Amino acid sequence: MKSPLLTLPGAVPAEGVDEGVAAHYGDLFREQRALADGTGFVDLSHRGVVTVTGDDRLAWLHLLLTQHVSDLPAGQATEALILSANGHIEHALYLVDDGETVWAHVEPGTQEALIAYLESMKFFYKVEVENRTADIAVVHLPAGSIAEVPQGVAVRETPYGRDLFLPRADLEAYAGQAGPPAGILAYEALRVEQHRPRLGFETDHRTIPHELGWIGSAVHLQKGCYRGQETVARVQNLGKPPRRLVFLHLDGSEVHLPVAGTELRLADDGPDGRKIGFITTSVRHHELGPVALALVKRNVAVDAPLVAGDTAAAQEVVVEP
């Protein structure tokens, strides 16, 4: 779904999964600095929006999600996953309940598969699941923003900012009063700095929550059974995940960033060394320079110098080995 904000001055369309919104509006670092300072907004109207209504909505979702939501207070933001039977991550939901409706935004293009799964699990519960992507747009206000939130709009308040579920028809008018726009590349740069994983970027078909640090923030360890819970409990109590998320400082003298999927090797092993991981997201940060998130084998030494393709990389621990 193409955002009307792509008509704003300087807008350059994003590509790939984030197609439909602006990658930037002409000055990537200025946009990053604005968000870091708590000004402006990010158009996330390409993300899927799903709502759940009905008296049983929280009790029902509690049975399906990795997060404890049966007693979720109105207005309290949380995030949750849906796992496969083997504990692999299938969906990530960023949600809030407003007292009558659970609002969730999800990765672009995943909402239909998510809804199909939820519909298959309704049984006798009094719930209604709806795809609201066509009429609701997600807008992100950074932490510290004093931009006005329209009355009646559902809001997810998090340490990183506020996600607004805005009527799509009001998107252009709201953009005119919310401050300078920032593109998805600026938003992604701050996400990487904050070590926050993203479905489809830091995940593949075999990712389990422990590898990305999603235990606690998206996975509650003291709740009842849900699909994939046995894997979560077994790894938590008896073992370690096979991989771990790391934050990388990349050699700033290189002209090109190593793209997602670039293989990582130990620097001491040279270009013919064995693969020990791969880049998941790489960005240019306004203060840190070129940085990335990556998945590496758990037993890789935390202080080992790495190379991403031909680019030197130094690790920061995100998930403990």
Secondary structure, 3 states (H helix, E strand, C coil): CCCHHHHCCCCEECCHHHCCCEEECCCHHHHHHHHHCCCCEEECCCCEEEEEECCCHHHHHHHHCCCCCCCCCCCCCEEEEEECCCCCEEEEEEEEECCCEEEEEECCCCHHHHHHHHHHCCCCCCCEEEECCCCEEEEEEECCCCCCCCCCCEEEEECCEEEEEEEHHHHHHHHCCCCCEECHHHHHHHHHHCCCCCCCCCCCCCCCHHHHCCECCCECCCCCCCCCHHHHHHHHHHCCCCEEEEEEEECCCCCCCCCCCCEEEEHHHCCCCCCCEEEEEEEEECCCEEEEEEEEECCCCCCCCEEECCEEEEEEECCCC
